[in-house]
Amino acid sequence: MFGFVTKNEALELGFTHHASYYGIPLWITDDEFPMVATKWEPLEHVMTLFHYIEGFMNAFSPMDEQGFLFKIGPPIK
């Protein structure tokens, strides 16, 4: 499929785990400063939109620690 990053490509790029962000399928590294990419390139635009929405919603709760809601799944095999 056009723009799809396969498991082998993800491993070559250094990704270590499956993940998701509000249901968007991702590749991620399980590091202190993770590297994140969508599994299908067009979803990068959707993820960017969700980042803006999450940032806007966090503006109303300034006392909460800021961060993104990534769910790290199993390692890539």
C-alpha positions in Angstrom: 0.0 0.0 0.0 1.3 3.5 -0.9 3.0 5.2 2.1 2.8 2.1 4.4 5.9 1.4 6.5 6.4 -2.4 6.9 7.7 -4.1 10.0 11.1 -4.7 8.3 11.4 -1.0 7.3 10.4 0.1 10.8 13.1 -2.2 12.4 15.7 -0.8 9.9 14.7 2.8 11.0 15.2 1.9 14.6 11.6 1.5 15.8 11.1 -1.2 18.5 7.4 -1.4 19.3 3.9 -1.2 18.0 1.9 1.7 19.5 -1.2 3.8 19.0 -2.3 7.4 19.6 -6.1 7.8 19.9 -6.4 4.7 17.7 -3.9 5.8 15.1 -1.4 2.9 14.5 2.2 3.8 15.2 5.7 2.6 15.3 7.6 3.8 18.4 10.9 3.4 20.2 10.8 2.5 23.9 13.3 5.2 25.0 13.4 8.1 27.3 12.8 10.4 24.2 10.8 8.2 21.9 10.8 8.4 18.1 7.3 8.1 16.7 5.9 7.6 13.2 2.5 6.5 11.9 2.4 3.1 10.1 0.7 4.8 7.1 2.1 8.1 6.0 -1.3 9.9 5.3 -2.2 9.4 9.0 0.6 11.8 9.9 -1.8 14.7 9.1 -4.5 13.2 11.4 -1.9 12.7 14.2 -0.9 16.4 13.8 -4.5 17.5 14.0 -4.9 15.4 17.2 -1.7 17.0 18.7 -3.3 20.4 18.2 -6.6 19.3 19.7 -4.8 17.8 22.7 -2.7 20.9 23.2 -5.8 23.1 23.0 -7.6 20.9 25.6 -4.5 20.9 27.9 -4.5 24.7 27.8 -7.6 24.5 30.1 -5.9 22.4 32.7 -2.5 24.1 33.2 -1.7 22.2 36.4 -1.7 18.8 34.7 1.6 17.4 33.5 1.8 17.8 29.7 2.4 14.8 27.5 1.0 12.7 24.7 -1.2 9.7 25.2 0.7 7.0 23.4 -0.1 3.4 24.2 2.9 1.2 23.7 2.1 -2.3 22.5 4.2 -5.4 21.9 7.7 -5.4 20.5 8.1 -5.7 16.7 9.0 -9.2 15.8 
